[in-house]
C-alpha cells in the first residue's frame, strides 16, 4: 500500500501505524472508501490535487517530497487526466520560488563571468514578472517537444496532457536553487532523472526509450548546427 501523504510504498504486512518515509500517521480505510489513495489499489492520486483534504501548503510539501524522493511510485499513480491548470499552477509556484532565489543569489555571490550588476527594485520587479512567463513557455514547449519525440520513437502511449503533467510535476528540484553555486547543477541532474522516470512510468515505456526521447532534441540541434557549419564553410572560403 501507499502512504496517503507522501506516496511512499509501505509494506502492508508490517501493520505500521506511521509512514517510515514522512513519519505521518497512516489512516486505516476501508476497501470501498473512495477517498483512500492507497490500499493496494491502482487509484490515481496526487497530493497537490487533493487540497480539499490536505490544504494548500501541505499539498505542495507532500507533492514535492513524493515526486522527488519516490518518483517511481508518484508517477505510477499520478492522474494522467484532470486538466492542465492544476499541474501548471504547481509548476509555476515551485519553479518561480526556486528560480527567483537562484536569480537573487547572483547578486550576492561573485560567480565566474557574472556582470557584477547590483540588485535594484526595477530588476527585482522585472525578474518577478519575467520568470513565471519564461517558466510557462518552457513547460508547454518541453511537453510538446517530448510528446513529438515519444511519437517518433513509438512510445507516445498517452496524450499530450499526460506528458505535460510529467513535465510540471518534475519541477520540485527547482527548489534546490536555494543552495548557492551548486544548487542549479544538482537541480538539473535531479530533474533529468525524474523526467526519465516519469516518462517511463506514465507512457509505460522502457527507461532507454525515455532517455532517448529526452536527449533527442539536443541531438537534432547539434546535428543541425554541424550541418549549417559545413554548409557555411565553402561560403567563407575555409573549405
C-alpha distance (Angstrom), angle and dihedral (degrees) to the residues before:
residue distance angle dihedral
X1 . . .
X2 3.78 . .
X3 3.79 132.7 .
X4 3.83 108.8 -107.0
X5 3.81 90.5 -142.3
X6 3.82 108.9 43.9
X7 3.82 101.3 11.5
X8 3.81 94.3 -121.5
X9 3.80 117.3 160.8
X10 3.83 106.4 -111.7
X11 3.79 126.9 -166.3
X12 3.80 102.8 -119.5
X13 3.82 91.5 -162.8
X14 3.82 91.1 69.9
X15 3.82 93.0 61.1
X16 3.80 92.4 -138.7
X17 3.79 120.1 -172.7
X18 3.79 95.0 -163.0
X19 3.80 130.3 44.2
X20 3.84 111.2 -108.2
X21 3.81 89.8 -146.1
X22 3.81 105.2 48.0
X23 3.81 100.6 10.7
X24 3.78 94.6 -130.1
X25 3.83 121.1 136.1
X26 3.77 118.4 -91.0
X27 3.76 110.6 -134.7
X28 3.77 116.4 -142.1
X29 3.79 108.9 -127.8
X30 3.74 133.1 -179.8
X31 3.80 123.4 -106.4
X32 3.80 90.6 -111.4
X33 3.80 96.8 49.1
X34 3.81 104.2 120.0
X35 3.80 92.8 -158.0
X36 3.79 94.0 56.2
X37 3.81 107.1 109.3
X38 3.77 93.9 -165.0
X39 3.71 142.3 14.8
X40 3.72 97.7 133.5
X41 3.77 94.3 -57.3
X42 3.76 129.8 121.9
X43 3.79 93.4 -123.5
X44 3.78 111.6 149.4
X45 3.77 114.5 -119.9
X46 3.81 140.5 169.8
X47 3.84 122.0 177.4
X48 3.81 92.6 -142.7
X49 3.79 89.8 57.3
X50 3.81 90.6 49.5
X51 3.81 97.0 65.2
X52 3.79 89.5 131.8
X53 3.81 87.8 73.3
X54 3.81 103.3 23.0
X55 3.78 103.6 34.0
X56 3.80 129.6 -130.8
X57 3.81 101.4 -71.6
X58 3.80 96.4 39.3
X59 3.80 89.7 47.5
X60 3.80 90.8 57.6
X61 3.81 94.1 42.7
X62 3.80 94.3 49.0
X63 3.81 92.7 45.0
X64 3.81 93.3 49.7
X65 3.79 91.1 47.5
X66 3.81 96.0 45.3
X67 3.81 96.3 43.5
X68 3.80 95.4 45.7
X69 3.80 101.4 40.4
X70 3.80 101.1 28.8
X71 3.83 103.9 27.2
X72 3.81 95.3 152.4
X73 3.80 92.8 56.5
X74 3.80 93.5 38.6
X75 3.80 97.0 52.2
X76 3.80 92.6 40.5
X77 3.82 88.3 63.0
X78 3.80 100.3 29.8
X79 3.83 111.2 123.1
X80 3.79 108.7 -107.3
X81 3.79 92.3 -158.8
X82 3.78 136.2 32.7
X83 3.77 102.8 104.1
X84 3.78 138.5 -68.6
X85 3.80 99.0 -98.3
X86 3.81 101.6 74.5
X87 3.83 97.8 50.7
X88 3.81 89.2 40.0
X89 3.81 92.3 56.4
X90 3.79 90.8 48.4
X91 3.80 92.2 51.5
X92 3.81 92.5 45.7
X93 3.81 93.0 50.8
X94 3.79 97.0 44.7
X95 3.80 94.9 37.6
X96 3.80 94.9 47.1
X97 3.81 93.4 49.2
X98 3.81 93.1 48.6
X99 3.80 95.8 41.8
X100 3.80 93.4 45.6
X101 3.81 92.2 52.6
X102 3.80 90.5 47.1
X103 3.80 89.7 49.4
X104 3.80 92.1 51.1
X105 3.80 91.6 49.9
X106 3.81 87.0 65.4
X107 3.80 89.6 68.2
X108 3.79 93.8 47.9
X109 3.80 102.9 43.5
X110 3.78 125.8 48.6
X111 3.79 104.5 -120.9
X112 3.83 122.0 -171.2
X113 3.82 111.8 -93.0
X114 3.82 90.7 11.3
X115 3.79 116.9 149.8
X116 3.79 93.4 -129.8
X117 3.81 93.8 -132.2
X118 3.79 119.6 159.9
X119 3.77 121.3 -120.3
X120 3.78 113.8 -106.9
X121 3.76 134.2 178.3
X122 3.80 91.1 -105.9
X123 3.79 93.1 53.1
X124 3.81 91.9 47.4
X125 3.81 92.3 50.3
X126 3.80 91.8 46.7
X127 3.82 91.2 50.1
X128 3.79 91.4 47.4
X129 3.80 89.9 55.2
X130 3.80 99.4 36.9
X131 3.81 100.1 45.7
X132 3.85 96.1 62.1
X133 3.81 90.4 46.8
X134 3.81 91.9 51.1
X135 3.80 91.1 46.5
X136 3.81 90.6 49.9
X137 3.80 91.8 51.7
X138 3.81 92.7 44.3
X139 3.82 92.4 51.9
X140 3.80 95.1 53.8
X141 3.80 94.8 40.1
X142 3.81 92.1 48.7
X143 3.80 92.4 48.4
X144 3.81 93.5 49.4
X145 3.81 93.4 46.0
X146 3.81 92.3 47.9
X147 3.80 91.6 47.6
X148 3.81 90.9 51.8
X149 3.81 91.6 48.0
X150 3.80 91.1 49.0
X151 3.79 89.7 49.7
X152 3.80 91.5 51.3
X153 3.80 90.2 50.0
X154 3.79 92.8 46.5
X155 3.80 92.5 -114.8
X156 3.81 102.0 109.8
X157 3.80 96.2 113.0
X158 3.81 92.4 151.1
X159 3.79 132.7 44.2
X160 3.80 130.1 -99.8
X161 3.79 93.1 -88.6
X162 3.81 91.8 62.1
X163 3.81 91.1 50.4
X164 3.80 90.8 46.9
X165 3.80 89.8 53.0
X166 3.80 90.6 52.5
X167 3.80 90.9 51.3
X168 3.81 92.2 48.7
X169 3.78 96.7 46.5
X170 3.81 90.1 49.6
X171 3.81 88.5 69.0
X172 3.80 95.3 93.4
X173 3.84 95.4 94.0
X174 3.80 89.1 61.4
X175 3.80 86.1 80.5
X176 3.80 88.1 67.1
X177 3.80 86.8 75.8
X178 3.78 85.4 85.2
X179 3.82 84.7 78.1
X180 3.82 106.2 84.5
X181 3.82 122.1 -124.5
X182 3.83 99.3 -8.0
X183 3.80 99.5 39.0
X184 3.79 94.9 87.2
X185 3.80 93.5 52.2
X186 3.80 93.0 47.5
X187 3.80 89.8 48.3
X188 3.81 91.8 51.7
X189 3.81 94.3 50.9
X190 3.81 92.6 44.1
X191 3.80 91.7 48.2
X192 3.80 92.2 50.8
X193 3.80 90.1 51.4
X194 3.82 92.1 49.2
X195 3.80 92.6 47.3
X196 3.80 92.3 52.3
X197 3.80 91.2 49.3
X198 3.79 92.2 44.3
X199 3.80 94.7 50.6
X200 3.79 91.8 46.0
X201 3.80 93.4 50.5
X202 3.80 99.2 40.6
X203 3.80 97.4 42.7
X204 3.83 93.2 35.3
X205 3.79 94.2 -127.0
X206 3.77 134.2 134.3
X207 3.79 121.5 -87.0
X208 3.86 92.9 -115.5
X209 3.82 90.8 56.6
X210 3.80 90.2 48.4
X211 3.81 90.1 50.6
X212 3.80 92.3 49.6
X213 3.81 90.8 48.5
X214 3.79 89.2 52.7
X215 3.80 97.0 48.5
X216 3.80 97.8 35.0
X217 3.85 94.4 89.9
X218 3.81 90.1 53.3
X219 3.80 90.9 49.2
X220 3.81 91.5 50.2
X221 3.81 91.9 47.8
X222 3.81 91.2 51.2
X223 3.80 90.9 47.8
X224 3.80 91.4 50.5
X225 3.81 91.3 47.8
X226 3.80 92.0 50.5
X227 3.81 91.0 46.6
X228 3.79 92.1 50.0
X229 3.80 90.2 49.1
X230 3.80 92.5 51.2
X231 3.79 90.6 49.9
X232 3.78 91.6 48.7
X233 3.81 96.4 49.7
X234 3.85 96.0 75.7
X235 3.80 90.8 48.1
X236 3.79 90.0 53.3
X237 3.79 91.7 48.4
X238 3.80 92.0 -118.5
X239 3.78 97.0 115.9
